[in-house]
Amino acid sequence: MFDPIHLRTFLAVERDRNFSAAARRLDLRQSTVSQHIAKLEQAVGRRLFLRDTHSVELTADGSVMVGFAREILDRHDTAQRYFAESEVSGRLRFGASEDLVLHELPLILAEFRRSHPRIDFELAVALSEDLHRKLDDGELDMMFGKRRPGERHGELIFRDRLVFLAAPDFVLEPTGPVPLVTYPPPSLTREIALGALQREGHSARITCVADSLNGLRAAALAGLGVVLHARRFPPPGLEQVRTAGRHLPNAGGLEFVLVSRRSVLSEPERELRAVILANVDRLGQFPRATAGEGQ
């Protein structure tokens, strides 16, 4: 409906409040500027400027159009950048923690691959500790995983709090060992859970060991016990534990970081880092299709 060229001309006139000045700014003839504004007004069906030989002023509809024009052009420019084929090429072996891949990260990576078709992209999904080992062994170029607060490796992307989760109808007994569903060693959350329980004087009974997040979720939904997990990334169907008066310890937090094998990032690594940083707010949300199906 609205030609971006006409919108840019409109904003130039609005800024300068002068058709001649806008024409000079845009390197156009004044008659062309007038034509652009006339065509935009025709498309809108409203007058956007009140003008005479001495002044140019926005109408009420023109003032509203300023916001629309800026928003439309911003989205237009974003779309152009997104669909413009990147010239960056090379190989990128990327590892992601299982916490991340049940949420928006796969969609973010899909967008990255579409906008960077010349990058040979490989993805590994595993426990953060295993990803660190693969990175050290040269099997990965970059990873997105977890570290304890205070550790220094990697670039901090965001922090999150750890919470104990379980099936909605699960109630923790007031006495006895805490039933724990966990990853096998060397899982970071396993170590933190056992350490936090021990500090508070709780004994723990490991009722299930699973090497995947889907396995942990299935065991917890079956009522086998509680899972210590990042609050921002709850597995679908799990909720914070109801304790029936029993207090579970505060397990503290985790930091999610990007770690690269190189001290100087390659071009593909720089591009992926920029995409992840630009989409931090999306991380932790359920994928749009999944969220819609669950409503």
C-alpha positions in Angstrom: 0.0 0.0 0.0 2.8 2.4 0.9 5.8 2.8 -1.3 9.0 3.0 0.9 10.4 5.7 -1.5 7.3 7.8 -0.8 7.6 7.2 2.9 11.3 8.3 2.9 10.3 11.5 1.0 7.5 12.1 3.5 9.9 11.9 6.5 12.4 14.2 4.8 9.8 16.8 4.2 8.5 16.4 7.8 12.1 16.9 9.1 12.9 19.9 7.0 9.4 21.4 6.8 10.4 22.5 3.3 10.0 20.7 0.0 13.1 22.3 -1.5 15.3 21.4 1.4 13.9 17.8 1.3 14.6 17.6 -2.4 18.3 18.7 -1.8 18.6 16.1 1.0 17.3 13.3 -1.2 19.0 14.5 -4.4 15.7 14.8 -6.1 13.9 17.5 -8.1 11.3 19.5 -6.1 8.6 18.4 -8.5 9.5 14.7 -7.8 9.2 15.3 -4.0 5.8 16.9 -4.6 4.7 13.9 -6.7 5.8 11.5 -4.0 3.8 13.3 -1.3 0.8 13.5 -3.6 0.9 9.8 -4.3 1.3 9.0 -0.6 -1.7 11.2 0.2 -3.7 9.5 -2.5 -2.8 6.1 -1.0 -3.7 7.2 2.5 -6.8 9.1 1.4 -5.9 12.0 3.7 -4.0 15.3 3.6 -0.7 14.9 5.3 0.7 18.5 5.0 -0.8 22.0 5.1 1.4 24.1 2.8 1.5 27.5 1.3 4.2 29.7 -0.2 5.7 30.3 3.3 5.3 27.2 5.4 4.8 23.5 5.5 2.9 22.0 8.5 1.7 18.5 9.3 -2.0 17.8 9.6 -3.2 15.7 12.4 -3.2 12.7 10.1 0.3 13.6 9.0 1.5 13.5 12.6 0.1 10.0 13.0 1.7 9.0 9.7 5.1 9.9 11.0 5.1 7.0 13.4 3.7 4.6 10.9 6.2 5.6 8.3 9.2 5.1 10.7 7.8 1.7 11.8 7.1 0.6 8.2 10.6 1.6 7.0 12.3 0.0 10.0 10.6 -3.3 9.2 11.3 -2.9 5.5 15.0 -2.4 6.2 15.1 -5.3 8.6 13.5 -7.6 6.0 16.0 -6.4 3.3 18.9 -7.2 5.6 17.4 -10.6 6.5 16.8 -11.8 3.0 20.0 -10.3 1.5 22.4 -13.3 0.9 25.4 -13.1 3.1 28.8 -13.5 1.5 30.3 -15.1 4.6 31.4 -18.6 4.0 33.3 -21.4 5.9 32.6 -24.2 8.3 31.0 -23.7 11.7 30.7 -26.6 14.2 28.4 -25.4 16.9 27.4 -27.1 20.2 24.3 -26.2 22.2 23.2 -27.3 25.7 20.0 -29.4 25.8 18.4 -26.7 28.0 18.4 -24.4 25.0 17.2 -26.5 22.1 13.6 -27.2 23.4 12.9 -23.5 23.1 13.5 -20.7 20.5 17.2 -21.5 19.8 16.5 -23.9 16.9 14.3 -21.2 15.2 17.1 -18.6 15.7 19.6 -21.1 14.1 17.3 -21.7 11.2 17.1 -18.0 10.5 20.9 -17.8 10.7 21.2 -20.6 8.2 18.8 -19.0 5.8 20.6 -15.7 5.9 24.0 -17.4 5.7 23.6 -20.1 3.1 27.3 -20.3 2.3 28.3 -21.4 5.9 28.6 -25.1 6.3 26.8 -25.4 9.6 27.0 -28.4 11.9 25.1 -28.7 15.3 25.9 -30.9 18.3 23.5 -31.1 21.2 24.8 -32.4 24.6 25.4 -31.7 28.2 27.5 -28.5 28.7 30.3 -30.5 30.2 30.5 -32.8 27.2 30.4 -29.7 24.9 33.4 -28.3 26.8 35.2 -31.5 26.2 34.4 -31.6 22.5 35.6 -27.9 22.3 38.9 -28.8 24.0 39.3 -31.8 21.7 38.9 -29.7 18.6 35.5 -31.3 17.6 33.6 -28.0 18.0 34.4 -24.4 17.0 31.9 -22.7 19.4 29.4 -23.7 22.0 26.5 -22.2 23.9 26.2 -23.7 27.4 26.4 -23.3 31.1 28.9 -22.4 33.7 28.8 -21.8 37.5 28.6 -18.1 38.7 32.1 -16.8 39.2 33.7 -18.9 36.5 35.5 -16.9 33.8 35.5 -19.0 30.6 33.3 -17.9 27.8 31.3 -14.7 27.1 28.3 -14.2 29.4 25.0 -14.1 27.5 22.5 -14.2 30.4 22.1 -15.4 34.0 19.3 -17.6 35.3 18.1 -19.1 38.6 18.0 -22.8 39.3 14.7 -24.3 40.6 13.4 -27.7 41.6 10.7 -28.9 39.1 8.3 -31.8 39.1 5.0 -33.0 37.7 2.0 -30.7 38.6 0.5 -33.4 40.9 3.8 -34.3 42.6 4.0 -33.5 46.3 7.3 -33.9 48.1 7.0 -35.9 51.3 7.8 -34.0 54.5 10.4 -36.6 55.5 12.8 -39.0 53.9 15.3 -38.6 51.1 14.5 -36.2 48.3 13.9 -38.3 45.1 16.1 -36.8 42.4 15.9 -37.2 38.6 19.1 -36.2 37.1 21.7 -36.4 34.3 24.7 -38.8 34.7 28.0 -37.4 35.8 29.7 -35.0 35.0 26.4 -33.0 34.9 26.7 -29.5 36.4 23.1 -29.5 37.6 23.5 -32.9 39.2 26.6 -31.7 41.2 24.8 -28.5 42.2 21.6 -30.3 43.3 23.4 -32.9 45.4 25.6 -30.2 46.9 22.7 -27.9 47.8 20.7 -30.7 49.4 23.7 -31.9 51.4 24.4 -28.3 52.7 20.8 -28.1 54.0 20.9 -31.5 55.7 18.7 -33.3 53.1 19.6 -36.8 52.0 18.9 -37.6 48.3 17.8 -40.7 46.5 18.5 -40.8 42.8 15.4 -42.4 41.3 16.3 -41.9 37.6 19.4 -41.1 35.5 18.8 -40.0 31.9 21.2 -38.7 29.4 18.7 -36.4 27.6 16.3 -33.7 28.7 13.4 -35.6 27.2 14.3 -38.5 29.5 14.4 -36.3 32.6 11.1 -34.8 31.6 9.5 -38.2 31.1 10.7 -39.4 34.5 9.5 -36.3 36.3 6.1 -36.4 34.6 5.9 -40.1 35.7 6.2 -38.9 39.3 9.7 -40.3 40.0 11.1 -37.2 41.6 12.3 -33.7 41.2 14.6 -32.1 38.6 16.9 -29.2 39.2 16.7 -27.0 36.1 17.1 -23.4 34.9 13.9 -21.4 35.6 14.0 -19.8 32.2 13.9 -23.1 30.3 11.3 -25.3 32.1 10.7 -28.6 30.2 7.0 -28.6 29.1 4.6 -29.8 31.7 6.9 -29.4 34.8 6.3 -26.9 37.6 8.1 -25.8 40.7 7.8 -28.4 43.4 5.1 -28.3 46.0 6.7 -29.3 49.3 3.9 -29.8 51.8 5.7 -27.7 54.4 9.2 -29.1 53.6 11.8 -26.6 52.5 14.0 -27.3 49.6 17.3 -25.4 49.4 18.1 -22.4 47.2 20.4 -23.9 44.6 21.6 -20.6 43.3 22.0 -19.8 39.7 23.7 -20.5 36.4 25.3 -18.5 33.7 24.8 -19.2 30.0 27.8 -18.4 27.9 29.2 -18.6 24.4 32.6 -20.2 24.3 34.9 -20.3 21.2 37.9 -22.5 20.5 39.7 -19.5 19.0 40.8 -16.3 20.8 40.0 -14.5 17.6 36.6 -15.5 16.1 36.2 -16.6 12.5 33.8 -14.8 10.3 31.1 -17.5 10.7 31.5 -17.4 14.5 31.3 -13.6 14.6 28.0 -13.7 12.5 26.5 -16.4 14.8 27.5 -14.5 17.9 25.8 -11.4 16.6 22.6 -13.3 15.8 22.5 -14.8 19.3 23.1 -11.5 21.0 20.4 -9.9 19.0 17.9 -12.5 20.0 18.6 -12.9 23.7 15.1 -11.9 24.6 13.7 -14.8 22.6 15.7 -17.4 24.3 13.6 -19.2 26.9 10.4 -18.8 25.0 8.7 -21.8 23.6 8.7 -22.0 19.8 5.7 -20.2 18.4 4.1 -23.3 16.8 4.5 -25.3 20.0 3.1 -22.5 22.2 0.0 -22.2 19.9 -0.7 -25.9 20.0 -0.6 -26.0 23.7 -3.2 -23.2 24.2 
